[in-house]
């Protein structure tokens, strides 16, 4: 994957300059634009294809967390890296659900940004250690009794989700319809007290469900 056109969106000039310096060192043939508000971000996305959007949703004028989902839905070819100092676990979860390609804390070192780029180039997704730790901590705060009453079928679906398998693949593997799979997934999330597939994966890791 080659990131030809890159947009950095952050209202803080020093952060934009720092990110641009890092990206230019490792993506030498890319064109990088610096933007600071929602209107110009969407205008640029409409004007020409953007291969990579590096953004702090909390530091872009007029930007809402839900705008990330809008971008991913209308511009699926655009990879999105969130680089922010926001440590709100609910916001992190919502952004992960929106389909972003990487989430990196502004407290992290330059190498973690490079690691994120490398993972995305291979078609993967990346979460820096600090953010991953925050999400895992959320599950250690949960009631340890939750999830113990999952049915064998639900446990198998949790295992399949934890392996990274998609809904249609899991349904075929277990000889059930996609509708039945979605019903099971909904019941699982209700029982273990989570709201997303990414949280099911973290739950499986915490409880060593393999």
N, C-alpha and C positions, 0 to 999 in steps of 0.2 A: 504494500500500500504506500502510495506517495502523496504526501500532503503538499500540494502545489499552492493552494490558496488557504491562508490561515487568518482567522480573526481572533484578536485578543480583546475581550470586553471587560472593562473594570474602570470605575470612575477615578481611581487613585493612580495618578501618573507614574509614581515611582514603581508601583507594582507592575504596570504595563511595560515600563522600560526594562525592569528586571526579567520579566518573562520573555520579552522579545530577545534579550541578550542570550538567554538560555536556549531558546528555540533556534536562533540563528546559528549557534555553535553546532547544533546537531542536525538541523534541517537547512543546509546551506543554500539550496536552490529554491527555497519556498518564498512566496510573497506574503508578507505579514502586514496586516492592517490593525490599527489600534482604535477602538471605539469605546464610548462611555455611556451610551443610553440605549434604551429599548428600541426607539424608532430607527436609529441608524443601524442597529444590528439586523432588524427585520428588513430594512431597505437593502442592505448589502446581501442578505440571503436571497432576496428576490432578484437582485441585479445580476448576480453571477454565482455559479456553484462554489460553495465553501466546503473544503475538505475537512477542516478542523476548526472547531470553535472552542477556545479556551476562555472560560468565563467564571466570574464570581457573581452568582445571581443576587447576592446581598449588596453588591457594590456597583450595580448598573441602574442608572436612573429609570424609574418606571417599570422595572422588570419584576415579574412575579415567578414564584417557583413553578407554577403551572405552565409558564411559557416554554419551559424545557420540553415538556410533553408535546406542545404544539410544534416546536421546531423538529423534534424527532419524527413526528407524524407527517409533517409537510415536506421535510427535507431528510429523508432516511439515509441519504448518502453522506450526510454531515456527521462526522464523529464529534462527540462533545466530551471535553474534560472539564470537570468542576474543580477549581482551585480556590479554596475559601478558608476562612478561619471559623466558620459557623460550626458549632459542635452540638447543635440541637438534634437529638436522635430521630425525632419525627421527621424533620426536614431531610435528614440524610436518607431515611427510609423512602420518603416520597421521591427524592431525586433518583435513587437507585431503581425504583419501580418505573420511572419515566423512560428508562432505556439508555441512560448515559453510558459512556464507554469507560470513564475513569473518574475517580473521586480522590483528590489529594488535598491534604491540609496545607495551609500557608506556613505552618510551623515546620513542615518537612524540609529536608535538604534537597538540593538540585537533583541528586541522583534518583529520587523517587519520581520526579517528572520524566526523567529519561526512561525509567523502568516502565512508566505508564505508556509512553510512546511506543516502546518496544513491544509491549503486550498487545496494544491496539493494532500495530502493524501486522501481528500474527493472527488477528481476528479475535483476540480475547478481550476481557474486561479487567480493570485494575482498581483496587482499593488500597490506599496506603496503609501501613501498619497502625498509625494512630487512629484513623477512622475505623479500621477493622476492629481494633480494641474497644472503641466506643460501642460498636454494635454488639460485640460479644458481651460486654458488661451489661447491656440491656437485658440479655437473657439470663445472666446470673442473678439479676434482681427479681426475676420471675419466681412465682411459687414453684418449688421443686416438685410439687405433686401434679402439676399440669402435664397433660400428655400421657400419663400412665394408663389412662383408660382408652387409648387409641385401639381400634380394632386391628386384627392382623392385616386386613386389606389396607387400612389407612397407614399402618406402619410400613407396608411394602411401597405404598405411593410416596411416603416421606423418603424412603431409601432411594427410590428412582429419581425424585426431584433433587436430592442431595448429590446425586451423580451428575447432575446437569442435564438430564433427559427432558425433552419437551413433552407437552401434553399429548399430542397425537402419537408420539413414540411410546409413551407410557401406556396409553389406552390400548394400542396394538399389542404391546408386550403382555398386558394383563387380560387381553380378550374382553375389553369393556368398551362402551361407546365413549366418545369425547364428552358427551353430556354427563355420563356417570362419573367420569374422571373429575370433571369440574365440581360436581356435587360433593364428591369425596374431599376434594381440595378445600372447598368452602367449609365443610364440617371440621376438617383438620385445623384450619386457621382459627375457627371459633373455639375449639377445644384447647388449643395451646396458647391462645391469646395473642395471635399475630395478625398482620394485615397484608402480607405480601409473600411472594414465592421466595424472595431473598431471605426473608426472616425465617421461613421454614428450613432453608439450608443451614442458617446459623443455629437454629434449634437442634437440627440433626447433629451438627458438629458438637454442640454443647453436651448433648445426651449420648454421644457416641453411637448414633444409629447408623449402621453401615449395611 
